[in-house]
Amino acid sequence: ELHNRALSANEILGIFNAGSAGKCKIDLAVNKTASTNPIKTGDSLTYTVEVVNKGYFTATNVSLVDILPAGVTFVMANPGAPTCVETSGTLNCNLGSIPRGLTTTVKVGVAVNLTRTATITNTASVTATEGDSNLSNNSASVTNNVIVPEIEVLDNGLSIPDNTGVVDFG
């Protein structure tokens, strides 16, 4: 009630959409981690993406997009299809609704297949139907250093110094 009269539906909707200092909206936040750093080429890496709703209302039609870096091959996602589907290096997840205060977790497995030492960065972002009161935390990135094991040539063969064995050519 405002000035001794009831608010109209349009006035209520306007107040809701204005956010009342952000308290009438959702606030989705993304946190992203990697299972190991550094990682050797040829090894597997698991990314963990957490999406939390820090707002005051349930977020609906929550969509997570995870763009995989060049130099990795998608192996799996948990949850898998139909919730999460990978196409051409982009993982799209329809996470449905996330009530206020709750977190949804997605795990993404990749194989690292770079042939040179490099850094790779993986970024995930989230959206929902409702207006978000804080867009600055809707994406997160994690960077990994990729190392290629050194190879030494010995008189009697080839040795890989990380204890993976000796290949004898002769």
Disulfide bonds with the S-S distance in Angstrom:
Cys84-Cys93 2.12
